[in-house]
Amino acid sequence: MPSASMLVRMERSEVTHEDGGSKGVILNISSASGMYPVPLLTVYSATKAFVDFFSRGLHAEYKSRGVTVQSVLPFFVATKLSKVRKPTWDKPSPEAYVRSALNTVGLQTRTNGYLPHALMGWVTGSLLPSCLSTKLAMNVNKGLRARFLKRVKKN
Ligand SMILES: NC(=O)c1ccc[n+]([C@@H]2O[C@H](COP(=O)([O-])OP(=O)(O)OC[C@H]3O[C@@H](n4cnc5c(N)ncnc54)[C@H](OP(=O)(O)O)[C@@H]3O)[C@@H](O)[C@H]2O)c1
């Protein structure tokens, strides 16, 4: 897990440089996939759960010194990584997402960052039992994988 250990090293050195009086905000990009296990994206999901836990722990350690560590857990955003080309109400452009997420700084230390994502996070993270959210994610990813394999076979 090189990205996880890099995150730990970067932030440890950043926060230990903070002297007693200075303030700062660190935004760590986790993912909604880190809120519960997401089968067929298991390693990604586990790494994002690490980012979320790490951020929350670090925030508790350093808030008294004026350092805020925010954990950001987006659902889909229309980027190169997600392969979503056209932004929609639930899959915003990166600009729209970032604008909205930045408005939560100072208000929330753990956020889905965008109102429709917050609603999705509430349903899948709090309303549904974790086993159901995981089952739902499994079915969605099975469908995505089947579509991908069909496309690969066709080309
Ligand atoms: N998009 C989503 O739906 C979504 C949902 C939840 C969480 N996230 C998280 O959001 C974060 C950003 O993702 P994104 O969707 O914005 O992805 P993206 O559009 O693919 O952008 C990733 C960025 O990281 C840079 N990058 C990748 N590997 C790198 C490396 N080894 N060293 C330095 N820079 C590197 C890329 O540079 P180049 O442009 O030069 O390749 C690019 O600027 C990720 O942590 C992702 O897990 C995304």
The ligand as an SDF file (V2000), in Angstrom:
LIG
                    3D

 48 52  0  0  0  0  0  0  0  0999 V2000
  -13.8450   10.4170   -9.6090 N   0  0  0  0  0  0  0  0  0  0  0  0
  -14.5830    9.7810   -8.7240 C   0  0  0  0  0  0  0  0  0  0  0  0
  -15.7140    9.3430   -8.9940 O   0  0  0  0  0  0  0  0  0  0  0  0
  -14.0480    9.5930   -7.3250 C   0  0  0  0  0  0  0  0  0  0  0  0
  -14.9180    9.1060   -6.3350 C   0  0  0  0  0  0  0  0  0  0  0  0
  -14.4340    8.9250   -5.0590 C   0  0  0  0  0  0  0  0  0  0  0  0
  -13.1290    9.2130   -4.7510 C   0  0  0  0  0  0  0  0  0  0  0  0
  -12.2900    9.6730   -5.7320 N   0  0  0  0  0  0  0  0  0  0  0  0
  -10.9070    9.9500   -5.3630 C   0  0  0  0  0  0  0  0  0  0  0  0
  -10.5660   11.2640   -5.7570 O   0  0  0  0  0  0  0  0  0  0  0  0
   -9.1610   11.3330   -5.9910 C   0  0  0  0  0  0  0  0  0  0  0  0
   -8.9250   12.0440   -7.3070 C   0  0  0  0  0  0  0  0  0  0  0  0
   -9.4780   11.2420   -8.3260 O   0  0  0  0  0  0  0  0  0  0  0  0
  -10.0030   11.8240   -9.7150 P   0  0  0  0  0  0  0  0  0  0  0  0
  -11.3190   11.1910   -9.9820 O   0  0  0  0  0  0  0  0  0  0  0  0
   -9.8810   13.3120   -9.7190 O   0  0  0  0  0  0  0  0  0  0  0  0
   -8.9580   11.1530  -10.6840 O   0  0  0  0  0  0  0  0  0  0  0  0
   -8.2620   11.7090  -12.0070 P   0  0  0  0  0  0  0  0  0  0  0  0
   -9.1640   12.5890  -12.7650 O   0  0  0  0  0  0  0  0  0  0  0  0
   -7.7150   10.4850  -12.6860 O   0  0  0  0  0  0  0  0  0  0  0  0
   -7.0760   12.5900  -11.4150 O   0  0  0  0  0  0  0  0  0  0  0  0
   -6.0660   12.0170  -10.6470 C   0  0  0  0  0  0  0  0  0  0  0  0
   -4.9400   13.0080  -10.5460 C   0  0  0  0  0  0  0  0  0  0  0  0
   -3.8680   12.4210   -9.8260 O   0  0  0  0  0  0  0  0  0  0  0  0
   -2.6830   12.5320  -10.6130 C   0  0  0  0  0  0  0  0  0  0  0  0
   -1.8820   11.3300  -10.3520 N   0  0  0  0  0  0  0  0  0  0  0  0
   -2.2250   10.0430  -10.5330 C   0  0  0  0  0  0  0  0  0  0  0  0
   -1.2120    9.2270  -10.1650 N   0  0  0  0  0  0  0  0  0  0  0  0
   -0.2340   10.0400   -9.7350 C   0  0  0  0  0  0  0  0  0  0  0  0
    1.0580    9.8260   -9.2060 C   0  0  0  0  0  0  0  0  0  0  0  0
    1.5430    8.5900   -9.0430 N   0  0  0  0  0  0  0  0  0  0  0  0
    1.7900   10.8880   -8.8440 N   0  0  0  0  0  0  0  0  0  0  0  0
    1.3170   12.1440   -8.9880 C   0  0  0  0  0  0  0  0  0  0  0  0
    0.0900   12.4200   -9.4810 N   0  0  0  0  0  0  0  0  0  0  0  0
   -0.6700   11.3820   -9.8430 C   0  0  0  0  0  0  0  0  0  0  0  0
   -3.1620   12.5870  -12.0400 C   0  0  0  0  0  0  0  0  0  0  0  0
   -2.2030   13.1890  -12.8450 O   0  0  0  0  0  0  0  0  0  0  0  0
   -2.3060   13.0910  -14.4790 P   0  0  0  0  0  0  0  0  0  0  0  0
   -3.4470   13.9410  -14.9070 O   0  0  0  0  0  0  0  0  0  0  0  0
   -0.9810   13.6200  -14.8990 O   0  0  0  0  0  0  0  0  0  0  0  0
   -2.5010   11.6430  -14.8030 O   0  0  0  0  0  0  0  0  0  0  0  0
   -4.4040   13.4470  -11.8970 C   0  0  0  0  0  0  0  0  0  0  0  0
   -4.1000   14.8370  -11.8470 O   0  0  0  0  0  0  0  0  0  0  0  0
   -8.6330    9.8950   -5.9480 C   0  0  0  0  0  0  0  0  0  0  0  0
   -8.0340    9.6810   -4.6970 O   0  0  0  0  0  0  0  0  0  0  0  0
   -9.8970    9.0540   -6.0710 C   0  0  0  0  0  0  0  0  0  0  0  0
   -9.7580    7.8140   -5.4360 O   0  0  0  0  0  0  0  0  0  0  0  0
  -12.7230    9.8730   -7.0050 C   0  0  0  0  0  0  0  0  0  0  0  0
  1  2  1  0
  2  3  2  0
  2  4  1  0
  4  5  1  0
  4 48  2  0
  5  6  2  0
  6  7  1  0
  7  8  2  0
  8  9  1  0
  8 48  1  0
  9 10  1  0
  9 46  1  0
 10 11  1  0
 11 12  1  0
 11 44  1  0
 12 13  1  0
 13 14  1  0
 14 15  2  0
 14 16  1  0
 14 17  1  0
 17 18  1  0
 18 19  2  0
 18 20  1  0
 18 21  1  0
 21 22  1  0
 22 23  1  0
 23 24  1  0
 23 42  1  0
 24 25  1  0
 25 26  1  0
 25 36  1  0
 26 27  1  0
 26 35  1  0
 27 28  2  0
 28 29  1  0
 29 30  1  0
 29 35  2  0
 30 31  1  0
 30 32  2  0
 32 33  1  0
 33 34  2  0
 34 35  1  0
 36 37  1  0
 36 42  1  0
 37 38  1  0
 38 39  2  0
 38 40  1  0
 38 41  1  0
 42 43  1  0
 44 45  1  0
 44 46  1  0
 46 47  1  0
M  CHG  2   8   1  16  -1
M  END
$$$$
